Amino acid sequence: MRFLAAPELSEQFSFQPSILLADYELNTAPVHIAIIGAKKDTAARELFNAARDYPASYMRLDWWDRSEGPLSNNSIVYPELDRAAAFVCSNYACSLPLFAADEIAPKVAELYATED
């Protein structure tokens, strides 16, 4: 950011929205939604599609199929459940499991309402 905000660079252009976006992303956690379920599971796919369609400009979306091995970013431990579930996570803590696609958007709005 020091380079992007340097007067030598910032004075060359009248408006740089990309600098504002970079600052926002450096100082704000993305909306984080994790889907835990098999890639072949219809319920998991519905949860993933609902999460993917959430209108966030800055989002982290994980889909973990346990049969594919461990999650690459394992900063959060997810419970083993007998069906596909979605979790909305913020600050290394996640919601209780969500089993219906229409539960995702309200939970994201609830958890991220106070984070601005």
C-alpha positions, 0 to 999 in steps of 0.5 A: 500500500505504501507504494500504491499511495506514494504521491509519485504514483497517486498524483499521476492519475485523478482517481484510482479505484483499484487502490481503494479496493486493495486497501479494503481487501488488506484491511477487511476479512472476506465473507467466508462460506465453507461447504462440507460435503461430497462433490457428487452430493446433490445437497452439497451442490445446492449449498455451493450454488447458493453460496457462490451466488451470494452477492459479495465482491470479496469472498472466500468460498471453500468446498471440502469433499473429505474424500479428496483429502485434507482441506488445504487451509485448515485454520478451522476444524469442521465437524463430521456430519452425516449430510452436507452442510454449509458454514458461515465463518468469521474471525476463525469461528463458524456458524452452526451447520446450515443444511438448506441453501436458503439459510446461507444468505440470512446467516451471512447478513447476520454475521457480517452486519456489524463488521464494517 
